[in-house]
């Protein structure tokens, strides 16, 4: 009799991954134990003997680490492979399953980090910041709800598509269609990040020049810059930070510390005015 995973078991496996992909996380094992938790309901459903269950679970003790949202497609695929192995598929063994996991966790991590961490989260945060004007809690509520809905249903879709499509799911993610989708989302993300920078970042100078014996300045640098290119200093600082992060490969912490130093020196020489009163 052919063994078939029930929707209940697949849902339990998915929820184990969704809630527990970082279970017992360590530098040595990363997401290995989270993977074991997600595969446990699958193995218990497919194998009735304890020794068969132990043998199957041993497959998933190998090191695993990827981006957890998009990486759910790998968990779904291995659930399908485990089902095929339980039904006697000769071409599915430990080496096949672990070869698939090892081969995909790197590329899927790159896709997930660029789309989820580098694009979707900044877009949602940008929208939420705009909704938080004046200290409104609406932005925080919006982000919490939308992010959790996106993560849950997105991961669930990928898990079940991985289970249903097997290798075809990988073809979509790393093929031409997936590349076009990633480029489109990245472009939208760039537009949103630019809008966020223009809206929330403001760099202005207080530098003025006053002629000897006069009280009215004959040069207010900020007014001059605004007349030529409004927001010029803001654009320069944003591009400067991008250059340091992207081209010089500095960490965000180092860039922030450098900005603190620039701001401190600027205030001391009178180029910036923090507007503080003592």
N, C-alpha and C positions, 0 to 999 in steps of 0.2 A: 504494500500500500504506500502510495506516494505521501511524503511528509510535506505539509504546507503550513507556513507560519501564519498565525491568526492576526487580525488587525489589533486585537488587544495586546498581544505579545510585542508586536512591532511598536505600538504606542508606548509600552512600558520601556522598551529598549531605547526609544528616542528620548523619553523623559529622563531616563538615567544619564544619557549623554548631555541633555540640555542643562540639567541641574548639577550634574556631577562630573563634567569633563575635566575639572581641575582637582578631583578627589586625590588626597594625599600627594599633592603636587610637590616635586622636588627637582633639583637640577639633575639628579641621576635618572629619574623615571619620567619626568614631565607629565604627560597625559596618559601614561600607560595604565594606571589603575582606573582612571575614568573610562578608558576604553573597555577594560575588563568588566566594569559595572554595567556598561551598556550592552555587552555581549552575553552577560549571564542569563537573562530571560530567554534569549535566542537558543542558547545551548541547552538549557533545561527543558525547553519545549521540544527540541529536535531529538534529544537522546534520553532514553529512559534509564540506562545503566550509569552508575556513578563513575566507573572507570572511563567510559566513553566521554562523559562530561568533562572529566579532568583532562583527558587527552586533547579535547577540542579547546578548552580554555587555555591550555598551555601555549597554543598558537599565538594568543594575544598578550603574552607576557613580554614580547619584544618591545624595545623602546619605540615610543610614538609621541610626536609633537607636531601640531599644525595650528592654523587659525580655526578656532572652535566653531564659528558660525558656518562658514563655507565648508569647513572640514567635516560637517555632519554627512556630506555626500559620501565620504569614504566609509563611514560607519554603516550607512545604508547599503552600500555595495558589498561590504564583507558579510552583512546579514544575508544577502542574497546568495553569496558564494557559500556560506556555511549551510544554507538550506540545500544547495545543489550537492555539496559534499555528503550531507546526511542522506541524500537520495541516491548515492552511489556514483556520482560523477567522478570518473577516473582522472580527469585532468585538473581537478581541484584538490590540492593538498596544502600542507603547512607552508611549503615554499612558495606556492602560487599566491596564497593570501598575504603572506608577509612581504613578498615581492611587490604586490600591488600597493600595500600600505606604505612601504618604504619609498616606492617610486613616486607616489602621489603626495605625500605629506609636505614635501618641499614646494613643488609648484602650486599646490592648493593654498599653502600658507602665504606665498607671494601674492596670489590673486586676492585672498581674503584680506590681507593687510592693506593692500592698495585700495580695495573697494570699500571695505567696512571701516577699518581704522583710519585710513587716509582720506576717504571721500564722504561716506554716508554719515559718520559721526560728526565731522566738522560741519556738514550741511545742517544737520539737526540742531547742533549747538548754535550755529549762526542764527537760525530761525528762532530758537528759544531765547537767545540774548535780545533779539529785537522785540520779543514779546514781554521781556522783563523790564522794560523802560520804567523808571520811577520806582523801582523796587517791587514791581508786581510779581507775585508767585506763579503767575500763569505760565511763564516760560519754563520754570522747573517742572511744573506738573505736565506740561506738554511734552518735554523731553523724556521724562520718566515713562509716560504712557506710550508714546510713539516708538521709542527705542525698544521697549520690552515687547510690544506687538510685532515690530519689524523682526527682531531677533527670533522670537518664538515661531512665528508662522514662516519666516524665511528658512530657518533651520529645519522645520518640519517638512516643508516642501522639498528641500534638497535631500533630506534623509530618505523620503519615500521615492523620490525620483531616482536616487542612487540604487535603492532596492529594486525598483521596477525596470530600470534601463540598463543597469550594469555598466559595461564599458562605454555605452553610448553617452552616458552622462559625462564621462571624462572627455569624450570627443567634443562635446558642446563647450565645456568649461575651458579647455585649452586649445580649441580649434578656432577657425576664422570668425565664427559667430560670437564666441566668447570674447575674442580680442576686440571685435567691433563694439560689443556691449561695454567692455571695460574702458575703451577710449571715450565712448559717449558719456559715461558716468563721470570719468575723470575730467572731461571738459566742463560739464555742469558744475562739478565740485570746484574747479578753478574759478569759474565765474562767481560762485557763491562766496568763496574765500576772499576774492577781490572786493566784493561788495561789503563783506564783513569788515575787512581792513579799512576801507574808505569810510565806513560808518562809525566804527568804534575806536579806531586809532587816530589820535590827533597829536601831532608834533608841531609846536610853534616856538618861535624865538622871541625873546624880549629885547634883542640887541637894538640899540638906538645910537645915533651920533648927534651930538650937540656942539654947536660952534662955541668957541671961547667967548664968554661974556653974555651968552644967550641962555634963555630958559626953555625955549621951544625947540625940540629936536628938528633938524633939517632932514634926517633920514631915519625912518622907522622900517627896519629891514623886513619885518613880516608883511607890512602893507605893500612894499615893493614886490616881494615874492608873490603875494596874492594877485597883484596886478598882472604879473607875467604868467604864473602857473599856480592857481589855487590848490593848496594841499601838496605843494612840491616837497616840503620837508617830510611829510608823512609818507609819500611815495618813495623817497630816498631811503628812509629808515626801513620800510617794509622790504624793499629790494635788497638792502644791505643784509638784513636778517636772512632772507632767502639765499643770498650768495654764501653766507657763512654756513648755513645748514646744508645746502645742496652741493656747493662746489668745494668748500673747505672741509666739509664733513665734521663740523664742530657739533658737539652735543647741545641740546636745548638749554641745559643748565649753564654751560659756558657762554652761550649767546646772551642769556639773561644777565649773567654777571657782568659781561662786557657792556651791556646797555646801562646797567647801574653805574658803572665807572664813567661812561660817557655823560650820563645825566648829572652825576656829581661834579665832574670837571666843568660841565656846561654851566651849572648853577654858580660855581665858584668864580668863573671868569665873567659871569653876567650874560652869557648867551641864552640861558634858559631862566625862566622865573617860575618857581613852583607855586607862587601865590600864597605862601604860608605867612601867617602873622604870629608874632611871639609877644 
